[in-house]
Amino acid sequence: MKRSIRKTAAFIHVSYLDGDYSNNLSGSNFTVETSEAMICLSIDLTSNSNDHNKTLNCHQDVHDLIDKHNKLKFVQIDESQIIKGLLAVKEKYLNTVWQLKLIIGPKFLEYEIKPNLLNGSLLLNIN
């Protein structure tokens, strides 16, 4: 079953294994697809790479994400609506594998993740 958690934009934070990070990325169309075997969270980051954003930090940060995708450590979500929606899914599917799909235009990055609530933020730790 696929359902929308949030359609409008919300900031996400990313951290890399080398200690680098970004607080400038905006995601939209947060959707979750569930089955007994897997839970897939999709976040659309395409707006960060639009030409009209070339002078903004988000434009460089989304290209850094593409370049350093294999060094991604975690994605952090602070938006309460998204957190509540994902925690409800987590409670319903206790022992299910989680996957994160980051959509950037025609490209997408996929990761197996482990969600963890920490100090009010949801950390999507990359396995």
C-alpha positions in Angstrom: 0.0 0.0 0.0 1.4 3.4 -0.9 0.4 6.6 0.9 1.5 10.2 1.2 3.0 11.3 4.5 3.5 14.9 3.4 3.3 16.6 -0.1 4.7 20.0 0.7 8.3 20.9 1.3 10.2 20.1 4.6 13.8 20.4 5.3 16.0 17.3 5.8 19.5 17.1 7.0 22.1 14.7 5.7 25.4 13.6 7.2 28.3 11.8 5.6 30.8 9.3 6.9 33.6 11.8 6.3 32.0 14.3 8.8 30.6 16.5 6.1 26.9 17.4 6.3 24.1 19.6 4.8 21.2 21.4 6.5 20.0 23.0 3.2 18.1 20.3 1.4 14.3 20.5 1.0 12.3 17.4 0.3 8.7 17.1 -0.9 6.3 14.3 -1.7 7.2 12.2 1.3 5.5 8.9 0.5 5.7 5.5 2.2 5.0 2.2 0.5 4.4 -0.8 2.8 4.3 -4.5 2.4 5.0 -7.4 4.8 8.5 -7.7 3.3 9.6 -4.0 3.0 8.8 -0.4 3.9 10.0 2.1 1.3 10.1 5.8 2.2 10.5 8.1 -0.9 11.6 11.7 -0.7 11.7 14.0 -3.7 14.7 16.3 -3.7 14.3 17.4 -7.3 13.5 21.1 -6.5 17.0 21.5 -5.0 18.6 20.9 -8.4 16.3 23.3 -10.4 18.1 25.9 -12.5 16.5 28.8 -10.6 18.3 27.5 -7.4 21.8 27.5 -8.9 23.0 30.3 -6.6 21.5 28.7 -3.5 23.3 26.3 -1.2 20.7 23.6 -1.7 21.8 23.4 -5.4 25.4 22.6 -4.5 24.3 20.3 -1.6 22.1 18.1 -3.8 25.0 17.7 -6.2 27.3 16.8 -3.3 24.7 14.2 -2.3 24.8 12.7 -5.8 28.7 12.7 -5.8 29.0 11.4 -2.3 26.0 9.0 -2.2 28.1 6.1 -1.2 29.3 8.0 1.9 25.9 8.9 3.2 25.7 8.1 7.0 22.1 9.2 7.8 19.2 11.4 6.9 17.6 13.4 9.7 13.9 14.5 9.6 12.6 17.0 12.2 9.1 17.7 10.8 6.6 16.3 13.3 3.9 15.4 10.7 6.4 13.2 8.9 7.8 11.7 12.1 4.3 10.8 13.4 3.4 9.1 10.1 6.6 7.1 9.9 6.4 6.0 13.6 2.8 4.7 13.0 4.1 2.6 10.1 7.1 1.4 12.2 4.7 0.2 15.0 2.5 -1.6 12.5 5.4 -3.4 10.7 7.8 -4.2 13.6 10.3 -6.6 11.9 10.2 -5.3 8.4 13.2 -4.1 6.3 13.2 -0.3 5.6 14.4 1.3 2.4 15.0 5.0 1.6 14.6 6.3 -2.0 15.9 9.8 -2.7 14.6 11.1 -5.9 16.6 13.8 -7.8 15.0 14.4 -11.2 15.3 11.3 -13.3 17.9 9.8 -10.9 17.3 8.1 -7.6 19.4 6.8 -4.7 18.3 3.8 -2.7 19.5 2.7 0.7 18.6 0.1 3.3 18.0 2.1 6.5 17.2 1.7 10.2 14.9 4.5 11.6 15.7 5.7 15.1 14.0 8.4 17.1 16.5 10.6 19.0 15.7 13.8 20.9 12.6 14.4 18.8 14.3 13.9 15.4 14.0 10.8 13.3 17.3 9.5 12.1 17.3 7.3 9.1 20.6 5.4 9.6 22.1 3.9 6.4 23.0 0.2 6.9 
